[in-house]
Amino acid sequence: MSVTEWDYSIHNGPSTWGEKFPMAAGSRQSPVNIVTNLVACDHQALIDKPLTWKYESTSSKVLGNPGYCWKVDCDGEGSLLTGGPLKNDVYKLEQYHCHWGCSDSRGSEHTVDGQAFAGELHLVHWNVSKYNSFMEAANASDGLAVLGVFLKVGEEHEEMNKIVHLLSNVIHKDESVEITDPIDPNKLLPDNNGYWTYLGSLTTPPCSESVTWILFKKYIEVSHEQLVIFRGLRNFPRGAECPCHDNHGVVVNNFRPPQPVSGRILRDCGSF
C-alpha cells in the first residue's frame, strides 16, 4: 500500500488507519498515555542491567522529507543500544525522526498524565542479534527498539540546530540532502537515563507491533524558533499542487493520538 494512502488529515488520518492497515487496530498499539501512578516500579532494572548506548557522530548520513516529518537515515555501524528491557540483544540505529504540533502546547505522540509536549524525537533501532535486516526485524515482536525523547520549548538546542539549518534543503516532500556536518545522536538525548518502557508498535502505518518502547522521563529543550522551522516543511512534492485542505500543505500535527493500553504493563525504570 502506498504511503500516499495515509496521512494526518481528516480523511486519511489516524482514525482511518485501522481500516487500511489491520495491524493498526491491534491490542499492542502506540503511542499511549503514561499514567504515572499506575506504572509498575522497576528501578532495580537500571542497576541490574542498565540501558547503554553508543552512537558515532558520522552515522547520520541523509536528511529527508518523506512528506510527514523530517527523518535522518543512518549508517548504524558502530552504534549500539542494549541492556534494560532489551537484555543482551544488540540493536543498531536505523533512523531518527520527529513529531510536532501546530503550536508549542502539543506535538508529542506519547502523553504523561494526559499532558502533551511540544514534540517527540524517535531514534529507531533494529535487533541485529536475531535478524538480518530492518524489514525482517520490523515484522518480529522483539525486532525494533525506539528511544523516545520529549521536546519542551525553552532554550535553543545546539545539536538540533544542525538539522534545522539543513531543513531549507528539504522543504518539499521527497527532497533529501547529504549530511556533511556530523550530527551526534548522543547529544539529542537527555542527561538523565530514567525511563518508562512497554511493548508497543510503530506509530505510523503499517503500525507493526514490533517495538520495545523506551521513553526518557526527562525532556530536552528546543526553542520556539526551531519548532517554527519544523512547521515550514511541506507535505507535497515541489511543483505539485498544494493540498490546501490538509493543514494548508504544511507538516504540522504529525502525531498519532494515544491508543488503548489494553492490559499492557508499563514499567518505570529510574528517577526523573
ChimeraX attribute file (.defattr): number of C-alpha atoms within 10 A of each C-alpha:
attribute: neighborCount
match mode: 1-to-1
recipient: residues
	/A:1	9
	/A:2	5
	/A:3	12
	/A:4	8
	/A:5	12
	/A:6	20
	/A:7	21
	/A:8	21
	/A:9	15
	/A:10	11
	/A:11	12
	/A:12	14
	/A:13	15
	/A:14	21
	/A:15	15
	/A:16	17
	/A:17	21
	/A:18	15
	/A:19	11
	/A:20	15
	/A:21	16
	/A:22	13
	/A:23	18
	/A:24	26
	/A:25	16
	/A:26	18
	/A:27	16
	/A:28	25
	/A:29	24
	/A:30	28
	/A:31	22
	/A:32	21
	/A:33	19
	/A:34	22
	/A:35	13
	/A:36	14
	/A:37	9
	/A:38	11
	/A:39	16
	/A:40	14
	/A:41	15
	/A:42	15
	/A:43	15
	/A:44	13
	/A:45	18
	/A:46	19
	/A:47	12
	/A:48	10
	/A:49	15
	/A:50	18
	/A:51	20
	/A:52	12
	/A:53	15
	/A:54	14
	/A:55	19
	/A:56	18
	/A:57	16
	/A:58	18
	/A:59	23
	/A:60	25
	/A:61	19
	/A:62	16
	/A:63	24
	/A:64	23
	/A:65	26
	/A:66	19
	/A:67	25
	/A:68	24
	/A:69	22
	/A:70	23
	/A:71	20
	/A:72	23
	/A:73	19
	/A:74	20
	/A:75	16
	/A:76	20
	/A:77	13
	/A:78	13
	/A:79	20
	/A:80	18
	/A:81	23
	/A:82	20
	/A:83	18
	/A:84	20
	/A:85	21
	/A:86	20
	/A:87	12
	/A:88	12
	/A:89	17
	/A:90	19
	/A:91	26
	/A:92	26
	/A:93	30
	/A:94	20
	/A:95	22
	/A:96	21
	/A:97	17
	/A:98	24
	/A:99	25
	/A:100	27
	/A:101	24
	/A:102	18
	/A:103	15
	/A:104	18
	/A:105	15
	/A:106	20
	/A:107	27
	/A:108	30
	/A:109	29
	/A:110	27
	/A:111	20
	/A:112	14
	/A:113	11
	/A:114	11
	/A:115	13
	/A:116	21
	/A:117	21
	/A:118	23
	/A:119	29
	/A:120	26
	/A:121	23
	/A:122	20
	/A:123	21
	/A:124	22
	/A:125	27
	/A:126	30
	/A:127	25
	/A:128	18
	/A:129	12
	/A:130	15
	/A:131	16
	/A:132	11
	/A:133	12
	/A:134	17
	/A:135	12
	/A:136	14
	/A:137	21
	/A:138	23
	/A:139	14
	/A:140	16
	/A:141	15
	/A:142	20
	/A:143	25
	/A:144	31
	/A:145	31
	/A:146	25
	/A:147	19
	/A:148	26
	/A:149	25
	/A:150	27
	/A:151	25
	/A:152	23
	/A:153	20
	/A:154	12
	/A:155	13
	/A:156	16
	/A:157	17
	/A:158	14
	/A:159	16
	/A:160	18
	/A:161	15
	/A:162	15
	/A:163	19
	/A:164	18
	/A:165	11
	/A:166	17
	/A:167	22
	/A:168	14
	/A:169	15
	/A:170	21
	/A:171	26
	/A:172	25
	/A:173	21
	/A:174	15
	/A:175	16
	/A:176	20
	/A:177	16
	/A:178	14
	/A:179	18
	/A:180	10
	/A:181	13
	/A:182	14
	/A:183	21
	/A:184	17
	/A:185	20
	/A:186	14
	/A:187	15
	/A:188	17
	/A:189	19
	/A:190	16
	/A:191	12
	/A:192	13
	/A:193	18
	/A:194	19
	/A:195	24
	/A:196	22
	/A:197	24
	/A:198	21
	/A:199	22
	/A:200	28
	/A:201	28
	/A:202	23
	/A:203	22
	/A:204	19
	/A:205	20
	/A:206	18
	/A:207	23
	/A:208	24
	/A:209	25
	/A:210	22
	/A:211	29
	/A:212	22
	/A:213	26
	/A:214	26
	/A:215	25
	/A:216	23
	/A:217	21
	/A:218	19
	/A:219	22
	/A:220	23
	/A:221	19
	/A:222	21
	/A:223	18
	/A:224	17
	/A:225	14
	/A:226	18
	/A:227	21
	/A:228	17
	/A:229	14
	/A:230	25
	/A:231	19
	/A:232	16
	/A:233	24
	/A:234	26
	/A:235	25
	/A:236	21
	/A:237	17
	/A:238	14
	/A:239	7
	/A:240	9
	/A:241	9
	/A:242	15
	/A:243	13
	/A:244	9
	/A:245	9
	/A:246	16
	/A:247	15
	/A:248	12
	/A:249	18
	/A:250	22
	/A:251	28
	/A:252	25
	/A:253	22
	/A:254	24
	/A:255	26
	/A:256	20
	/A:257	18
	/A:258	18
	/A:259	20
	/A:260	15
	/A:261	19
	/A:262	10
	/A:263	8
	/A:264	12
	/A:265	13
	/A:266	21
	/A:267	22
	/A:268	26
	/A:269	28
	/A:270	20
	/A:271	13
	/A:272	12
